[in-house]
Amino acid sequence: MKIRFSSRFKRHYKKLPFEVKLKAEQREVMFRADPFSFQLNTHKLHGKLKNQWSFSVDNKCRILFEFDGSDVIFLDVGDHDLYK
């Protein structure tokens, strides 16, 4: 599986605190091994985001993504305001 990063994801990732970036990197490794690992709490979104998925970095931070064939695109990263 190849992961691509949107420009929005890159922009918001740069603004994250260092500790959250470290957790996000660890979660990416877990995601590559098993995108539906229990520890990631991966879930499909609803409503206007119905084609997208999310997984947890920590209690506040999420990564929003979508499947593109056999690839994945990380769309955004941040708190629950992502869903607005």
HELIX and SHEET records of a PDB file:
HELIX    1   1 SER A    7  LYS A   14  1                                   8    
HELIX    2   2 PHE A   18  ALA A   33  1                                  16    
HELIX    3   3 PHE A   38  LEU A   40  5                                   3    
HELIX    4   4 GLY A   47  LEU A   49  5                                   3    
HELIX    5   5 HIS A   80  TYR A   83  5                                   4    
SHEET    1   A 5 ILE A   3  PHE A   5  0                                        
SHEET    2   A 5 ASP A  71  GLY A  78  1                                        
SHEET    3   A 5 ARG A  62  ASP A  68 -1                                        
SHEET    4   A 5 TRP A  53  SER A  56 -1                                        
SHEET    5   A 5 HIS A  43  LYS A  44 -1                                        
END                                                                             
